[in-house]
Amino acid sequence: MLLAGLLTVLSMGFGLAQFSDVPAGHWAKEAVEALAAKGLILGFPDGTFRGNENLTRYQAALIIYRLLQQIEKELKAQGTSPTMEAMAPEDLEALKNAVQELAAELAALGVRVSALEDSAATKEDIARLEAMIQELKAQPAPEPGMDQAALKDLAERVEAASIAADTALAQAQQLAEQLDALAQDVEGVKGDVAALSTQVESNAQAIQALNELAVLLNQDVLSLQDRVTALEKGLADLQGIDFEQFASKEDVAAVQEFAAALRSDLVGLSEKVSKLEGTVGDLSGKVSKLERNAFTISGSLNLRYQSSDGNLGGYDLDRVIPGTFLSTGDVDGDGQVVDDADTPIAPVSGQTTASLSLKLQTGKLDATSSGGANTYPGLVQFSITGSWANPVVGQPSGSTTPSLNVDAVSTTLSVAKDQTLSFSFGRSVKTKFTEYVMDNENNSLGHGFVATLKGLPLGTTLTAAYGEKDPATANFDYFKALRVAVAPSDAFSFGLSYAQHDVAFAEVAGVDGSLALGPVKLSGEYFRFGTNVMQTGSFSEGGYVRAELGPVKANYRGLAPGAANPAGLSLDADNPYRAAQRGFTVEAGLPVMGLNLGLLYNVQMDTTFGTPSASAFRATLGLGLPAGFNLSARATLASNTAGEWFPTTYNFAGVPGPSGLTDYASAIVATLSHDGKAKGALIQGLNLTASYTNRTLLNATQTDALAVYGDFGGLALGPLSVDKVVFRYNDSNLQNAAAGQTLKGGIKGGLNLAGLPLAPSVTGEFATRASDGGLSETKYGFGLKFGQFLFDKSVFEVKAAAYSATGLQITPAGTDTDKAFDAGADHLYSTTPGAGGVLSGIYATWTYWDLSFTYGLFSNQPLSTTLQGIFGTPSGTYGRVFRINYTVNF
């Protein structure tokens, strides 16, 4: 500002020059053009003055140098200088002292700005103050003889700067009060870990932003300090200049007062930020501790009112309307629900039940010894799952006796570095030692516990299990099991297992392992089971070895009868090889001249190793074709004639293979198929298979077969959608036109009218099959749904369906499967001969969020008769249920 004032004074009387970026009427236009005309400033080559840019020390030195030259020129020409005469020596000395004082103030200000790196001032406050300083720096000092209006204008600008400083101080004080409030609230923060983490992150980001802004401001102040230093050096040789010509003492005092106020504000903000940083550090420690000791509760609360009447039992309602609340689900764990009879519907007066399911889960909790002398950070971690029901299922209606069941409690202890000891207690003990010893992943063995210690030397893991198979009966049906597994590397593992069943006086012991030798992978298991596995002659045995070398796979298995569930301690039925088998299988898949060649050789032994009881050989050849087509051929030769290593006496009914899902029957099969999901498929979504089976070429007394089947889905025509269409024609006896034929078809889809009031939609399905011998099955159903029933989130739905069969058992037989829309199977549900029958039902439900009102009516009558029973007493054997259900998940 002083330099601008000096140049303004010295510019009097000079000619004018024009700059394109100095607009007419600008308050400094005359001074700028006068300086340019005098030659003290030249502007930029593009004809601009750029008055808002910073003045470098080099530019200032050049201007002062030109000014000194001008003064010397005046002295030589006139002997005197109007500029020099305007200032007394004492004024020049005062100017020098003021400049030095201002330089000192600016230097101190630079130090305080460095401290601003930890400041909590907002970016807007700093930007506004910086703009004020820049505006003051740009103001010209009054010229000699300037009127009072110019001086008043300068005073008003200084006043504005003072007001801005006061505003910044008030805002800083307000921020300080907010910071104080935040600091007081910190001590009470014990709640949500996520909220604390967000607050800490936000504070850290704000401090970082202020740090970056403070660095930029510090650079500007240092630049200003350099300019003042250059000015001070330039003025050192100027004696006798009138200090009042540039700025009054009041102006300088105002600037000094503004700098002092700013410095005071920055000091206060720095203290508050320091306090905030301490608070943030404290919060970080608390957040870390809370995260380590996190505790979560989840589960559900179910409230139910239900009444029922009738006496319908023995059926599975999933064949009619899948997934109703009356379904028992997959009771036997075979992946099918249509083979499990639902709970009979019997007369029960309306009663209310409540059930609560909970899961408590912790993080790694800090533990303390009983005496409190030792602490163990992150030692314990556990979870608890349980349920409470009132009344208990199976109690008489109206019972109010509550029951609390703790289903499972799991805890994990950090024994040492990378070592954990975990326990699982509960009503459902699930374990799997090996494929044949304690294989109970899916089906619980009973009540008890499982303990596992991991991370021992050589990758050793210890597992122990203990429990009661039938706690409801006082038969002391205990089981005990122990396993040691060693895995020093990914290429090698070894295990020993032992389990005992008290009531059956049975036990099982086994050894298993795996080994990888380059491309060769080996795995196997050997076990004994019986009343005493350690004594010769009192046990049975089983085992297998599997080997894999690239596309070549082989196995040898030898399992005595009963090996599927040795000692009654392996309830899962997923063993790789069925019991009472001894033999080996070798198979390979090889690419040959663009074809996929597969070879398989299987031998089944009798009880004496070395004598084949059955054998099978299979060769397959596949050729990929364009447009998603594939052509394949398969020839299988199978024999169950003892002593035949290679089949020559063919078996067409099937020879047991190595697993329960694989049987081998002699036949030659050619298949052409189209994959609707393949890239470049001829018709996307269409799966089509045509298969021809020839047996007469191997034995003229046999029959041939032809099957054509497929499915198509995913078609949408506006609001109408076709979810799936299935079709199948199968003739298993081409030699007899009156036998072996099955015709099957089905379709399901819907009509979505969501744009209409109540957002209605309609669904429907129909499937049927007819086979020679008078066997038939038919299923049909429809549903009407209102997605916006009266108000938002309110859904009303009605379903009605029926299933009927002729010559087949309609009640679950234990082996039925759901193949209603499977084009690869002849049947819908039943393959068991029986008297046939009908099952129909209607199911209506209104749902709002997790609150539902449901009514269901099922009977062994046609659907029309069942619908009539809604308004009266249904005919035949029936069951109807009304339920109000409310579930809260948390």
JOPEZI-V290449 format. One line per field, one symbol per residue. psi: psi as a letter, one per 40 degrees, with the letter a starting at -180 (. if undefined). burial: b if it has 9 or more other ideal C-beta (glycine too) atoms within 8 Angstrom, else e. A space follows every 10 residues. Layout:
psi->???
burial->???
This chain:
psi->ddddddddde eheiiiihhd ehiheieedd dddddddeed ieaideeidf eeiihidddd dddddddddd dddddddeei hddddehidd dddddddddd dddddddddd ddddeedeie iidddddddd dddddddehi iiiheiiddd dddddddddd dddddddddd dddddddddd dddddddehe bhdddddddd dddddddddd dddddddddd dddddddddd ddddedehie hhdeddiidd dddddddddd dddddddddd dddddddddd dddddddddd ddfihihiai hhhhhiiiia ghieiheddc hieieeheag defeeieeeh hihihihhih ihihihhihh hiahihihid eediighfdi hiihhiihih iiheiihehe hihhhhdihh ihhgdahehi hiihiaeghh ihdadehfgf ddhieaiaih hhhieiiffh hhhiiiahdg dehgefgiii iiihhhgeie ehihihihih hddefiihii hiiihhgbeh hiiiihiiia dgeehhefii iiiihiihgb ehiiihihhi heedghefeg ehffidhiif ihaihhiihh hhfeihhhih hhhhiadhhe hhdiiihhhi hihhiifeih hiihhhhihf hhehdhhdhi hedhhhaeie ehihihihhh hhihheeihe idhhehhhhh hhhhddddhe eiiiihhhii ihifhhgbeh ihdhhiihhh hegeeheeie ihhiiiiiai hhfdeiiegi ihiiihiiih iieehiihhi iiihhhdghd iiehhhihih iihiiheihd iheeeiihfd fheeididdi ehiaeaaihi iihhhhhhbe hihhhhhiif iidddddded eahiiahihi hhhhhhhhh.
burial->bbbbbbbbbb beebebeebe ebeeeeebbe bbbbbbbbeb eebeeeebbe beeeeebeeb bebbebbbeb beebbeeeee bebbebbeee bbebbbebbb bbbebbbbbb ebbbbbbbbb beeebbebbb ebbebbbbbb bbbeeeeeeb bebbeebbeb bbebbbbbbe bbbebbeebb ebbeebeebe eebeebbebb eebbebbebb bebbbebbeb bbbbbbbbbb bbebbeeeeb bbbebbbeee bbebbbbbbb bbbbbbbbbb ebbbbbbebb ebbbebbeeb bbbbeebebb bbbbbbbbbb bbbebbbbbb beebebbeeb eebeebbbbb bbebbbebee bebbbbbbbb ebbbbbeebe eeeeebeebb bbbbbbbbbb bbeeeeeeee ebbebbbbbb bbbbeeeebb bbbbbbeebb bbbbebbbbb eebbbbbbbb bbbbebeebb bbbbbbbbbe eeeeeebbbb bbbbbbbeee ebebbbbbbb bbbeebbbbb bbbbbbeeeb bbbbbbbbbb eebeeeeebb bbbbbbbbee ebbbbebbbb ebbbbbbebb bbeebebbbe bbbbbbbbeb eeeebbbbbb bbbbbeeeee bbebbbbbbb bbbeeeebbb bbbbbbbbbe beebeebeeb bbebbebbee eeebbbbbbb bbbbbbeeee beeebbbbbb bbbbbbebbe ebbbbbbbbb bbbeeeeeeb bbebbbbbbb bebbeeeeeb bbbbbbbbbb bebeeeebbb bbbbbbbbbe bbeebbbbbb bbbbbbbbbe eeebbbbbbb bbbbbbbbbb bbbeebbbbb bebeeebbbb ebebebbbbb bbbbbbbeee bbebbbbbbb bebebbbbbe eeebbeebbb bbbbbbbeee
